[in-house]
Amino acid sequence: MKTKCILLFGFCLAFSYNSQAQILKKLKKKAEQAVERTILRKTDEEVSKTTEKTIDGVTGKNDNKDSKSDNLEPANSALEKNTEAKRDFFKEDAVINLFENGNLNQTQYFDSNSIALRTSQNDSPKPTYIDSEGFLYTYQKGEYTKSSLIALQSQGMMVPTMLLEAYMLPQEPFMAQLQKQHDLGLTANPFNGFVEFAFIYKPDDFRYQDYKETTQTIRGRKHTKFELLNEPGYQGNYVLFDDKDRLVEVYSNKLEGEQSMDDFTQMSMVQPGESLLVYEYKPVEVELPQAREVKTRGQGLMEMTMGGIAKGGQKNGKNIDEDDYDTSDSKGSVKSMKKALKNHKTTVDDLPDSYEFNWELKTEMVMGKKGKDVMEMTFLINENANYQATKMVDANSKNSGEATMLFDSDLKTMVMFMDAQGSKFLQMYPIPEVAETNSASNNYNISELPSKTIIGYKCEGLQLEDDRYILKVYHTAEANIKLSNFLSFGNQNQKMDLPDIDPKVSEQFSNGLILQMDIIDKKKAKNNVNIIAKSLKKESASIKKSDYKTMDFFSGRNMSKN
């Protein structure tokens, strides 16, 4: 989402529900992926050749990889799927040399016409291949076979993410492109990142405070170098672009010392030493061999656990909006989040025994053009405390349980209390500070809306509009409660780059309570959101810490009873 939209939300939510919910969504997704990998690692250690046959029998898979009766598939059938979208992304041939500690370890040859990769290395007598659907071609027993193991959905993120950590590349452009590939129905990152990096990263992705930019002339051509600054455990990391803004070198030097655990990628364990990727853009021809598809040992279990193979969708990209994948306003955000997680010292012992509330504001959130996605949100309020909570229930699947997000300002911690089918557990996350911005004034049209009555309270309305979004907000000053920083204005706004508005209007919001909000995306109605109050009443409630087990995905500690 663009900066303007983020600031637009911040204007009304004061960095409360919406922005923190997005953080939670990303953290939860990362945590689930970490759990996935732990399960897979443990399973791989335990599963033997004998039990493998049993597992594949249960999952309906047949790994009869030595059967010669299988017909050979066309040499490059993968190219028939989403051809246009693939060629829009992979636009140029390239040779990629991978060096480890000064020694050439592997050479990859990428052909943008066949959208296929050939890999050569010293210890392999025959080259290996990868096609645009992520199938790996290897030579064994006198023939080429191909396996879809690396085409699994989760693999499209796992391996490249480890490379991002190894080379300390910014993750925002990669994550945005990953989302775009999914939106287009493509198999994500079929070449495991090495090829994709050449078409993802541009100089602008490195123009922020974490990098020092210099220019130099190499063989008579101007190059732009970005040196990584202040990264403990690394020395001399840089990326280099040529005069056509093409990525030509990625260098990383991990120093000797204690190996660190990446909270997002579980045990990435980057080994000490120098790594260098060198990209050369010149004509390459890769002809994929005919191959028989086989199932690797454990693939049945992997598919069942990690998700099926992306076979290539049929989307034509007409509904793709490039603004949705613009990361220019989020540079360094993933690193900041990881740093916040690493430095988060608050433990469950620091939480109070219970959180008490005396007001309940029930609302309904409707999302999308047709309003099929409905969420019941109940805001639990204690106006004399520095915490607030939101209880959420999916209206379409109430039997799946409920979740309550609690924001503790004193501890700078968000606690997620989850109750699903009789099991209760909590997870803690740091609340990142709102960064100061120096962006230019935003071009909003601000106008007043006709007053209206919501749940018996007279509400004043305000509309903010720019070229992409319309935000309509209704607030009341008649309620018996006033909130200092939740669904209203408070001290957290001091660091927000908000548009200039009449101080009287700001004061109205500061002394009121928002009861309705409409977020309208002019280009994509599916992004529309409506939140409206259903009731406000004085009612006591409490959340007791002792009722929940603690789950800590990021430290690796086991779930424990408080």
Phi, psi and omega in degrees: 000139183292160181303318181303317182292321179298315179293326178299316178294317181299329179304323183259326185265350179050048180056047180249249194300307191296306184294322180287330176294323177296318177300314180300316182301315180293316180298317181298318180297318179295319180298318179298321179294323178296318178296318177307310185293325177297315179299315182295320181296314180295319180296318182298327179291330188264330186284126179255177179299323181292311181291337179299318179296324179293315181298314181292332175293320179293319183275001177081016182261152177229111185266040181285072189285346181267001182292123181272357183278347179293138179285143175287138179274160175307150189300323182222057179294337180298330184291343180285347184258125177052042185302313184297315181296322179295316182287335175294333182265309181271090192260355189209147175289153180203148170246128184240121177256130180251118180250140173234119180051042175086353182255137177290119184261325186198149174234131180244137180242117183250128180251114182284346177281310177274351184048059183217158185235134172245133182239132177236139173210159191300325186271007180239115181293331179244142178291156171255160183227156171224134177262179187286356173258007176085013178281132179263126181257124178229153183259125178203143177053041173080010180208162173266133173238158179230144183233142181264014185303317182281356177273357177302145183307314184293329180296330180297344177250323189298304184295310178300326179296322176296323177293322177301319179291320182295320183260001178055046177272147178298137187271339186301311179298322179295314182296322178295318180290326175300316179296321180295319178299318178296318181296330179275355181080020181272157167288121189287131173046060183297337183258021172063019171104323184302312178287317184300324181304324182296333183253357178265311191273135176231162181307322182299336180292344183248006182269075173205182195296345181279352184229148173254127184258131175222163176240150178209157180256125180234120182051043175079006181238142181286132176235152179245127183245137177238115181261131180288132183252147168049053177244100182304136178092353179231152180216122175085010180300139178204164168232150184229135178240148179272188184287355174254016180061031177262141179292124182239337177211143171226117184240137177221140179228099179275124183282157175295149179147188183295133178286138181261154176258127176276120184299333184271322186258019179060236186264073179289323172047065179294127183281147177297149178132177182263139176228140182217129171253129179238121182255130175233126185260102180209162184302136179224142175236122178237120177248113182289137177282156171294140185213153177261130180285134178230163175256127177282158180298130180090356185294324178301315179291321180298315181296321181293325184275318188264346183112159185286177180276136175281107185276000181098115181278185181242020182287145183257000176081007182293332181265007180282129177246117184300335178299333180292344184242015178278120182251017184296336181258012181229025182298129178080004185291321179294317179298319178297320179295316179297321178295319178298320178295316182295322184269002183285111185262351182292133177244173180297334178294337180280342179289145175295161180298329178206155173250127184252142180226152180231359176227152180224118177248110179268134179224167175233131178249123180246130184238148176092165184296319184264359175067031181281331181270111184236132178234128174271121181240127177244117178273120177265125192234136166228101189291349179260008182240158179264042174212160176206159185220155177229119178263130186236136177224129177287118184296337182272349180211065184295335181286351182280355178107188181220160179227143179234119176267126179240133180248115180257105184293325181294319181269356183050047187224139170255131180244128177257114177261121184239135180231105184229115175051047175088350179261132180239129176209161181233154177223137184250143178222148175286149172265111181292148178286151177283121182286146175287144180236154178238024183290158181291163181302141181271145183270084177256141167264120184247128181216158178272147178253155177300143179293157179209165180254128179232125184043042174087000181250136176287129184238139172266147183243151178219138178239133174242133184219137170232198186288348183240323189236152170237130179238120178247129184229134175239131181227158179234148174253006185266350181291158182278000178232154174227135182252138184277331184208023180228119188053034176198194181255143180201198185295336181295341181287347186298332180262357182277141178272076185273154178291156176291125177225164179300126179305330179294323179293317178299321180294323178300315180293323181297331182257015184230188181227124180284129181245349176208143177215132175239125176247117186242122176266115184295333184265329185225102181296337181294343179270358182295145179223135174233126176238125182221140180289142177250331177193153175223121181211155178276114183208133181281143176206158179212152173241115183263125182301323184294345180280353188237145169274151180264127176244121180242094181295326195274331181270347181086001179288152180286162174293135182223152178278134180283000000 
